[in-house]
C-alpha cells in the first residue's frame, strides 16, 4: 500500500491578527479566518488526487519569514488553514485520534542588503530591507500531510 503525501504551499504566514497574542477585534479576525479557510480549501482541492480523505495523518509545518515569530503563536494562527484543508477533503478530521504533529520548523530568512528601486516595496531607496519584494516572495508556510498507520 502506498502512503499519500501532500505538500501545500501558502505564500504567507498566519497574520498577527489571528495569532496567539492578538488583540484584534472579532470582525477583523473573522474576515481573515474566512479568507484563509477558503484559500486553504482551494489549494487542497487543487492538490487532491483521490476521492477518499486520509484517515490518519501526520502534519508538519515549515514557516519561512524575515522576523522570528514564536512557533506556538504561528500554530494557533494555522487553525483556519487546517479547517480549509479538511473542507477540501484531503483529511478526514483534525481530531487527536486522527492526527499527530510531525516537524514544526521555523526558518529565518536573511534580510536583503540592497536591491534596485524596481524591487523595493517602499519606494525610492532601500531604507527598510524587510519590505524588499524579492524577500517578500520567499515568505511562506509549507504544510506537509503524510498518511500514517497507527497501532491503537
Backbone as a printed PyTorch tensor [residue, N CA C, xyz], in Angstrom:
tensor([[[  0.8300,  -1.1800,   0.0000],
         [  0.0000,   0.0000,   0.0000],
         [  0.8770,   1.2470,   0.0000]],

        [[  0.6470,   2.1380,  -0.9360],
         [  1.3910,   3.3910,  -0.9970],
         [  0.7590,   4.4080,  -0.0650]],

        [[  1.6040,   5.1020,   0.6780],
         [  1.0790,   6.1680,   1.5380],
         [  1.0780,   7.4700,   0.7540]],

        [[  0.0500,   8.2300,   0.9590],
         [ -0.0800,   9.5090,   0.2590],
         [  0.5990,  10.6180,   1.0470]],

        [[  1.1960,  11.5450,   0.3330],
         [  1.8020,  12.7310,   0.9270],
         [  1.3840,  13.9400,   0.1130]],

        [[  0.9650,  14.9720,   0.7920],
         [  0.6080,  16.2300,   0.1480],
         [  1.4910,  17.3280,   0.7160]],

        [[  2.0320,  18.1730,  -0.1430],
         [  2.7910,  19.3380,   0.2690],
         [  2.0610,  20.5630,  -0.2560]],

        [[  1.5200,  21.3450,   0.6480],
         [  0.7370,  22.5250,   0.2910],
         [  1.5270,  23.7780,   0.6710]],

        [[  1.6900,  24.6880,  -0.2710],
         [  2.4570,  25.9070,  -0.0360],
         [  1.5250,  27.1060,  -0.0080]],

        [[  1.6380,  27.8750,   1.0590],
         [  0.8750,  29.1130,   1.2350],
         [  1.8880,  30.2480,   1.2500]],

        [[  1.7020,  31.2470,   0.4080],
         [  2.6930,  32.3050,   0.2690],
         [  2.4810,  33.4370,   1.2750]],

        [[  2.3950,  33.0560,   2.5150],
         [  2.3420,  33.9710,   3.6400],
         [  2.4930,  33.1380,   4.9050]],

        [[  2.4720,  33.7970,   6.0300],
         [  2.3760,  33.1030,   7.3070],
         [  1.0810,  33.6060,   7.9460]],

        [[  0.5910,  32.9340,   8.9850],
         [ -0.6220,  33.4470,   9.6220],
         [ -0.4030,  34.8980,  10.0830]],

        [[ -1.2940,  35.8210,   9.6990],
         [ -1.1120,  37.2230,  10.0930],
         [ -1.2590,  37.4110,  11.5980]],

        [[ -0.6710,  38.4790,  12.0940],
         [ -0.6470,  38.7160,  13.5410],
         [ -2.0530,  38.8120,  14.1390]],

        [[ -3.0380,  39.2250,  13.3480],
         [ -4.3970,  39.3680,  13.8670],
         [ -5.0310,  38.0490,  14.3030]],

        [[ -4.5430,  36.9190,  13.8030],
         [ -5.1500,  35.6340,  14.1910],
         [ -4.1800,  34.7450,  14.9590]],

        [[ -3.0270,  35.2790,  15.3120],
         [ -2.0780,  34.5110,  16.1130],
         [ -2.3880,  34.6790,  17.5990]],

        [[ -1.6860,  33.9550,  18.4330],
         [ -1.9840,  33.8630,  19.8570],
         [ -2.0490,  35.1500,  20.6440]],

        [[ -1.1680,  36.0930,  20.4070],
         [ -1.1280,  37.3120,  21.2150],
         [ -1.9380,  38.4580,  20.6250]],

        [[ -2.8080,  38.1850,  19.7130],
         [ -3.5520,  39.2290,  19.0160],
         [ -4.5810,  39.9110,  19.9100]],

        [[ -4.7250,  41.2000,  19.6960],
         [ -5.7740,  41.9720,  20.3600],
         [ -6.7630,  42.5120,  19.3220]],

        [[ -6.7840,  41.8910,  18.1580],
         [ -7.6660,  42.3410,  17.0770],
         [ -9.1290,  42.0990,  17.4450]],

        [[ -9.9840,  42.9620,  16.9360],
         [-11.4140,  42.8140,  17.2120],
         [-11.9750,  41.6480,  16.3950]],

        [[-13.0810,  41.1050,  16.8860],
         [-13.6520,  39.8910,  16.3100],
         [-13.9580,  39.9890,  14.8120]],

        [[-14.5710,  41.0640,  14.3060],
         [-14.8580,  41.1070,  12.8620],
         [-13.6020,  41.0160,  11.9860]],

        [[-12.5140,  41.5900,  12.4570],
         [-11.2550,  41.5180,  11.7050],
         [-10.7490,  40.0750,  11.6780]],

        [[-10.7420,  39.4270,  12.8380],
         [-10.3080,  38.0260,  12.9160],
         [-11.1880,  37.1370,  12.0380]],

        [[-12.4830,  37.3580,  12.1140],
         [-13.4420,  36.5320,  11.3600],
         [-13.2000,  36.6460,   9.8530]],

        [[-12.9740,  37.8520,   9.3670],
         [-12.7350,  38.0770,   7.9440],
         [-11.4560,  37.3640,   7.4880]],

        [[-10.3880,  37.5160,   8.2570],
         [ -9.1120,  36.8780,   7.9020],
         [ -9.2560,  35.3590,   7.9420]],

        [[ -9.9030,  34.8310,   8.9780],
         [-10.0780,  33.3820,   9.0910],
         [-10.8930,  32.8140,   7.9300]],

        [[-11.9400,  33.5160,   7.5140],
         [-12.7320,  33.0560,   6.3630],
         [-11.8920,  33.0140,   5.0990]],

        [[-11.1240,  34.0840,   4.8760],
         [-10.2730,  34.1460,   3.6810],
         [ -9.2410,  33.0270,   3.6900]],

        [[ -8.5920,  32.8190,   4.8230],
         [ -7.5630,  31.7710,   4.9110],
         [ -8.1690,  30.3800,   4.7310]],

        [[ -9.3420,  30.1810,   5.2890],
         [-10.0130,  28.8800,   5.1400],
         [-10.3640,  28.6200,   3.6810]],

        [[-10.8860,  29.6370,   2.9900],
         [-11.2240,  29.4900,   1.5640],
         [ -9.9960,  29.2230,   0.7090]],

        [[ -8.9150,  29.9470,   0.9630],
         [ -7.6750,  29.7370,   0.2040],
         [ -7.1410,  28.3290,   0.4380]],

        [[ -7.1400,  27.8910,   1.6930],
         [ -6.6560,  26.5410,   2.0160],
         [ -7.5110,  25.4660,   1.3420]],

        [[ -8.8190,  25.6820,   1.3190],
         [ -9.7100,  24.7170,   0.6570],
         [ -9.3880,  24.6290,  -0.8360]],

        [[ -9.1790,  25.7650,  -1.4640],
         [ -8.8750,  25.7790,  -2.8990],
         [ -7.5140,  25.1370,  -3.1980]],

        [[ -6.5150,  25.4330,  -2.3950],
         [ -5.1950,  24.8170,  -2.5800],
         [ -5.2920,  23.3190,  -2.3450]],

        [[ -6.0560,  22.9130,  -1.3370],
         [ -6.2520,  21.4890,  -1.0610],
         [ -6.9660,  20.7770,  -2.1900]],

        [[ -8.0120,  21.3830,  -2.7340],
         [ -8.7350,  20.7700,  -3.8550],
         [ -7.8300,  20.6210,  -5.0740]],

        [[ -6.9750,  21.6020,  -5.2880],
         [ -6.0510,  21.5550,  -6.4170],
         [ -5.0290,  20.4260,  -6.2550]],

        [[ -4.6150,  20.1650,  -5.0170],
         [ -3.5930,  19.1470,  -4.7660],
         [ -4.1630,  17.7350,  -4.6300]],

        [[ -5.4330,  17.6240,  -4.3410],
         [ -6.0600,  16.3310,  -4.0430],
         [ -6.0480,  15.4220,  -5.2700]],

        [[ -5.6700,  14.1650,  -5.0530],
         [ -5.5870,  13.2250,  -6.1770],
         [ -6.5950,  12.0750,  -6.0980]],

        [[ -7.1680,  11.8330,  -4.9330],
         [ -8.1410,  10.7530,  -4.7780],
         [ -9.3940,  11.2930,  -4.1140]],

        [[-10.4710,  10.5560,  -4.2710],
         [-11.7370,  10.9960,  -3.6890],
         [-11.8140,  10.7920,  -2.1820]],

        [[-11.1850,   9.7260,  -1.6760],
         [-11.3130,   9.4490,  -0.2520],
         [-10.2390,  10.2080,   0.5440]],

        [[-10.6250,  10.7500,   1.7060],
         [ -9.6670,  11.5000,   2.5250],
         [ -8.6940,  10.5720,   3.2470]],

        [[ -7.6000,  11.1410,   3.6950],
         [ -6.6520,  10.4020,   4.5270],
         [ -7.2880,  10.2420,   5.9040]],

        [[ -7.3120,   9.0130,   6.3980],
         [ -7.9060,   8.7640,   7.7110],
         [ -7.0220,   9.2410,   8.8530]],

        [[ -5.7620,   8.8550,   8.8170],
         [ -4.8270,   9.2430,   9.8740],
         [ -3.6590,   9.9600,   9.2210]],

        [[ -3.3100,  11.1110,   9.7730],
         [ -2.3450,  11.9680,   9.0960],
         [ -1.3280,  12.5480,  10.0830]],

        [[ -0.1040,  12.6980,   9.5860],
         [  0.9390,  13.4220,  10.3100],
         [  1.0920,  14.7750,   9.6280]],

        [[  0.9690,  15.8400,  10.4100],
         [  1.0200,  17.1960,   9.8720],
         [  2.3300,  17.8490,  10.2880]],

        [[  3.0780,  18.3630,   9.3200],
         [  4.3080,  19.1010,   9.5820],
         [  4.1630,  20.5150,   9.0450]],

        [[  4.7170,  21.4700,   9.7700],
         [  4.6920,  22.8700,   9.3530],
         [  6.1110,  23.3750,   9.1760]],

        [[  6.3240,  24.1310,   8.1080],
         [  7.6030,  24.7950,   7.8510],
         [  7.2970,  26.2520,   7.5460]],

        [[  7.7490,  27.1390,   8.4310],
         [  7.4780,  28.5620,   8.2840],
         [  8.7620,  29.2740,   7.8310]],

        [[  8.6210,  30.1920,   6.8830],
         [  9.7360,  30.9850,   6.3760],
         [  9.3670,  32.4590,   6.4970]],

        [[ 10.1700,  33.2110,   7.2520],
         [  9.8800,  34.6320,   7.4200],
         [ 11.1640,  35.3920,   7.7530]],

        [[ 11.1110,  36.6980,   7.5720],
         [ 12.2620,  37.5650,   7.8440],
         [ 12.4580,  37.7390,   9.3460]],

        [[ 11.3700,  37.8090,  10.0890],
         [ 11.4100,  38.0660,  11.5190],
         [ 11.0560,  36.7950,  12.2750]],

        [[ 11.7650,  36.5270,  13.3650],
         [ 11.4480,  35.3390,  14.1650],
         [ 10.1270,  35.5560,  14.9030]],

        [[  9.2630,  34.5620,  14.8220],
         [  7.9450,  34.6160,  15.4500],
         [  7.7770,  33.3310,  16.2560]],

        [[  7.1970,  33.4460,  17.4390],
         [  7.0050,  32.2760,  18.2990],
         [  6.2160,  31.1920,  17.5650]],

        [[  6.7190,  29.9600,  17.6360],
         [  6.0460,  28.8480,  16.9590],
         [  4.6420,  28.5960,  17.4960]],

        [[  4.4620,  28.7230,  18.8160],
         [  3.1290,  28.4610,  19.3700],
         [  2.0970,  29.4550,  18.8170]],

        [[  2.4900,  30.6920,  18.6080],
         [  1.5680,  31.6720,  18.0200],
         [  1.2730,  31.3540,  16.5590]],

        [[  2.2670,  30.8960,  15.8340],
         [  2.0440,  30.5150,  14.4360],
         [  1.0930,  29.3220,  14.3370]],

        [[  1.2520,  28.3480,  15.2230],
         [  0.3800,  27.1700,  15.2130],
         [ -1.0690,  27.5780,  15.4860]],

        [[ -1.2760,  28.4940,  16.4370],
         [ -2.6320,  28.9790,  16.7150],
         [ -3.2230,  29.6050,  15.4500]],

        [[ -2.4060,  30.3480,  14.7220],
         [ -2.8650,  31.0040,  13.5020],
         [ -3.1650,  30.0540,  12.3580]],

        [[ -2.7530,  28.8050,  12.4600],
         [ -2.9960,  27.8270,  11.3890],
         [ -4.3490,  27.1350,  11.5080]],

        [[ -5.1370,  27.4480,  12.5310],
         [ -6.4270,  26.7740,  12.7470],
         [ -7.3480,  26.8760,  11.5320]],

        [[ -7.5440,  28.0780,  11.0140],
         [ -8.4580,  28.2310,   9.8740],
         [ -7.8900,  27.5820,   8.6130]],

        [[ -6.5690,  27.5660,   8.4880],
         [ -5.9420,  26.8950,   7.3450],
         [ -6.2030,  25.3910,   7.4060]],

        [[ -6.0520,  24.8050,   8.5860],
         [ -6.3180,  23.3690,   8.7350],
         [ -7.7890,  23.0620,   8.4740]],

        [[ -8.6840,  23.9340,   8.9120],
         [-10.1090,  23.7240,   8.6460],
         [-10.3800,  23.7360,   7.1430]],

        [[ -9.7120,  24.6180,   6.4090],
         [ -9.8640,  24.6580,   4.9590],
         [ -9.3350,  23.4030,   4.2870]],

        [[ -8.2360,  22.8740,   4.7970],
         [ -7.6750,  21.6280,   4.2530],
         [ -8.6610,  20.4820,   4.4830]],

        [[ -9.2840,  20.4580,   5.6460],
         [-10.3010,  19.4340,   5.9330],
         [-11.4930,  19.6190,   4.9980]],

        [[-11.9150,  20.8650,   4.7770],
         [-13.0200,  21.1520,   3.8520],
         [-12.7260,  20.6500,   2.4420]],

        [[-11.4580,  20.6620,   2.0520],
         [-11.0860,  20.2040,   0.7040],
         [-11.2120,  18.6930,   0.5620]],

        [[-11.2580,  17.9800,   1.6760],
         [-11.4040,  16.5310,   1.6300],
         [-10.0970,  15.7630,   1.6330]],

        [[ -8.9760,  16.4410,   1.8400],
         [ -7.6910,  15.7270,   1.9110],
         [ -7.6230,  14.8910,   3.1770]],

        [[ -8.0160,  15.4810,   4.3030],
         [ -8.0160,  14.7570,   5.5620],
         [ -9.4420,  14.6260,   6.0760]],

        [[ -9.6510,  13.6070,   6.8680],
         [-10.9840,  13.3380,   7.4030],
         [-11.3830,  14.3430,   8.4730]],

        [[-10.5000,  14.5620,   9.4370],
         [-10.7930,  15.4640,  10.5490],
         [ -9.4810,  15.7850,  11.2510]],

        [[ -9.5100,  16.7920,  12.1400],
         [ -8.3050,  17.1200,  12.8980],
         [ -8.4220,  16.7140,  14.3640]],

        [[ -9.2410,  15.6990,  14.6280],
         [ -9.3440,  15.1520,  15.9780],
         [ -7.9990,  14.5320,  16.3700]],

        [[ -7.6460,  14.5780,  17.6480],
         [ -6.3770,  13.9860,  18.0880],
         [ -6.2380,  12.5000,  17.7410]],

        [[ -7.3530,  11.7920,  17.6430],
         [ -7.2790,  10.3670,  17.3240],
         [ -6.9420,  10.1230,  15.8500]],

        [[ -7.0530,  11.1570,  15.0080],
         [ -6.7970,  11.0020,  13.5770],
         [ -5.5910,  11.7840,  13.0870]],

        [[ -4.9000,  12.4660,  14.0020],
         [ -3.8260,  13.3500,  13.5720],
         [ -2.7380,  13.4330,  14.6200]],

        [[ -1.5130,  13.5850,  14.1430],
         [ -0.4060,  13.8860,  15.0440],
         [  0.5040,  14.8860,  14.3490]],

        [[  1.2510,  15.6270,  15.1670],
         [  2.1780,  16.6020,  14.6090],
         [  3.5140,  15.9580,  14.3220]],

        [[  4.0630,  16.3040,  13.1840],
         [  5.4070,  15.8740,  12.8190],
         [  6.3720,  17.0000,  13.1440]],

        [[  7.1150,  17.4400,  12.1460],
         [  8.0710,  18.5240,  12.3340],
         [  7.3500,  19.8690,  12.3260]],

        [[  7.8200,  20.7360,  13.1890],
         [  7.3720,  22.1230,  13.1870],
         [  8.6440,  22.9490,  13.2200]],

        [[  8.9530,  23.5960,  12.0960],
         [ 10.2270,  24.3070,  11.9850],
         [ 10.0110,  25.7260,  11.4880]],

        [[ 10.8980,  26.5940,  11.9460],
         [ 10.8930,  27.9810,  11.5050],
         [ 12.2490,  28.2770,  10.8790]],

        [[ 12.2140,  28.8630,   9.7030],
         [ 13.4380,  29.2490,   9.0080],
         [ 13.4590,  30.7630,   8.8690]],

        [[ 14.4700,  31.3870,   9.4690],
         [ 14.5850,  32.8450,   9.3810],
         [ 15.2850,  33.1990,   8.0820]],

        [[ 14.6140,  34.0210,   7.2850],
         [ 15.1850,  34.4750,   6.0250],
         [ 16.1670,  35.6060,   6.3000]],

        [[ 17.2190,  35.6670,   5.5200],
         [ 18.1810,  36.7480,   5.6670],
         [ 17.6010,  38.0240,   5.0860]],

        [[ 17.9350,  39.1250,   5.7260],
         [ 17.4890,  40.4230,   5.2340],
         [ 18.1870,  40.7430,   3.9210]],

        [[ 17.4950,  41.4180,   3.0690],
         [ 18.0690,  41.8530,   1.8040],
         [ 19.0470,  42.9880,   2.0850]],

        [[ 20.1540,  42.9860,   1.3970],
         [ 21.1740,  44.0110,   1.6590],
         [ 21.2460,  45.0650,   0.5760]],

        [[ 20.2780,  45.1460,  -0.2810],
         [ 20.2550,  46.2440,  -1.2390],
         [ 19.8350,  45.8200,  -2.6230]],

        [[ 18.6270,  46.0750,  -2.9730],
         [ 18.1270,  45.7880,  -4.3120],
         [ 17.9830,  47.1040,  -5.0580]],

        [[ 17.6710,  47.0090,  -6.3020],
         [ 17.4420,  48.2420,  -7.0560],
         [ 16.0400,  48.7880,  -6.7670]],

        [[ 15.7540,  49.9630,  -7.2450],
         [ 14.4910,  50.6280,  -6.9370],
         [ 13.2790,  49.8390,  -7.4140]],

        [[ 13.4140,  49.0970,  -8.4960],
         [ 12.2700,  48.3740,  -9.0480],
         [ 11.7640,  47.2760,  -8.1170]],

        [[ 12.6350,  46.7550,  -7.2730],
         [ 12.2130,  45.6670,  -6.3960],
         [ 11.8520,  46.1400,  -4.9990]],

        [[ 12.0440,  47.4040,  -4.7150],
         [ 11.7550,  47.9070,  -3.3860],
         [ 10.2630,  48.1670,  -3.2200]],

        [[  9.6940,  47.6780,  -2.1450],
         [  8.2720,  47.8150,  -1.8660],
         [  7.9390,  49.2250,  -1.3790]],

        [[  8.8560,  49.8510,  -0.6920],
         [  8.5780,  51.1330,  -0.0430],
         [  8.8910,  52.3450,  -0.9060]],

        [[  9.4800,  52.1850,  -2.0680],
         [  9.6750,  53.3370,  -2.9280],
         [ 11.1080,  53.6370,  -3.2790]],

        [[ 11.4930,  54.9140,  -3.1420],
         [ 12.7060,  55.4360,  -3.7290],
         [ 13.9980,  54.7240,  -3.3390]],

        [[ 14.2550,  54.4700,  -2.0990],
         [ 15.5110,  53.8180,  -1.7490],
         [ 15.2390,  52.5570,  -0.9460]],

        [[ 16.2860,  51.8740,  -0.6470],
         [ 16.1430,  50.6070,   0.0630],
         [ 16.4480,  50.8150,   1.5380]],

        [[ 15.7360,  51.7300,   2.1730],
         [ 15.9800,  52.0730,   3.5710],
         [ 15.4890,  50.9800,   4.5210]],

        [[ 14.4600,  50.2680,   4.1380],
         [ 13.8990,  49.2470,   5.0040],
         [ 13.9010,  47.9060,   4.2720]],

        [[ 14.9490,  47.1050,   4.4400],
         [ 15.0900,  45.8820,   3.6390],
         [ 14.0280,  44.8150,   3.8850]],

        [[ 13.2570,  44.9030,   4.9800],
         [ 12.2270,  43.8790,   5.1850],
         [ 11.0890,  44.0140,   4.1840]],

        [[ 10.9940,  45.1540,   3.4880],
         [  9.9390,  45.3540,   2.5070],
         [ 10.3750,  45.0660,   1.0770]],

        [[ 11.5240,  44.4750,   0.9150],
         [ 12.0040,  44.1330,  -0.4160],
         [ 11.0690,  43.0930,  -1.0360]],

        [[ 10.6210,  43.3150,  -2.2630],
         [  9.7110,  42.3730,  -2.9090],
         [ 10.3500,  41.0140,  -3.1290]],

        [[ 11.6470,  40.9850,  -3.3880],
         [ 12.3190,  39.6890,  -3.5650],
         [ 12.2230,  38.8640,  -2.2860]],

        [[ 12.4230,  39.4970,  -1.1370],
         [ 12.3310,  38.7820,   0.1410],
         [ 10.8790,  38.4210,   0.4580]],

        [[  9.9470,  39.3130,   0.1370],
         [  8.5420,  39.0300,   0.4200],
         [  8.0630,  37.8050,  -0.3490]],

        [[  8.6520,  37.5300,  -1.4960],
         [  8.2700,  36.3480,  -2.2690],
         [  8.7490,  35.0630,  -1.6050]],

        [[  9.7380,  35.1630,  -0.7360],
         [ 10.2610,  33.9770,  -0.0500],
         [  9.4920,  33.6470,   1.2200]],

        [[  8.6570,  34.5700,   1.7010],
         [  7.8640,  34.3310,   2.9060],
         [  6.7700,  33.3240,   2.5640]],

        [[  6.7090,  32.2440,   3.3260],
         [  5.7140,  31.2180,   3.0230],
         [  5.5250,  30.2790,   4.2020]],

        [[  4.4770,  29.5020,   4.1160],
         [  4.2240,  28.4020,   5.0400],
         [  4.0180,  27.1570,   4.1950]],

        [[  4.7100,  26.0970,   4.5460],
         [  4.5220,  24.8170,   3.8630],
         [  3.8810,  23.8590,   4.8550]],

        [[  2.7770,  23.2670,   4.4440],
         [  2.0950,  22.2650,   5.2610],
         [  2.2750,  20.9340,   4.5560]],

        [[  2.8530,  19.9830,   5.2590],
         [  3.0760,  18.6520,   4.6930],
         [  2.1650,  17.6610,   5.4150]],

        [[  1.3870,  16.9420,   4.6550],
         [  0.4560,  15.9580,   5.2060],
         [  0.8820,  14.5700,   4.7420]],

        [[  1.1590,  13.6830,   5.6820],
         [  1.5600,  12.3100,   5.3420],
         [  0.5660,  11.3320,   5.9420]],

        [[  0.1440,  10.4190,   5.1190],
         [ -0.7370,   9.3530,   5.5790],
         [  0.0770,   8.4190,   6.4690]],

        [[ -0.4840,   8.0630,   7.6110],
         [  0.2310,   7.1680,   8.5380],
         [ -0.6930,   6.0490,   8.9860]],

        [[ -0.0890,   5.0040,   9.4810],
         [ -0.8640,   3.9170,  10.0880],
         [ -0.4560,   3.8700,  11.5560]],

        [[ -1.4490,   3.8030,  12.4010],
         [ -1.2180,   3.7520,  13.8430],
         [ -1.6850,   2.4170,  14.3670]],

        [[ -0.9640,   1.9470,  15.3450],
         [ -1.4140,   0.7560,  16.0770],
         [ -2.1340,   1.2420,  17.3170]],

        [[ -3.4390,   1.0200,  17.3700],
         [ -4.2050,   1.5090,  18.5210],
         [ -4.5220,   0.4170,  19.4960]]])
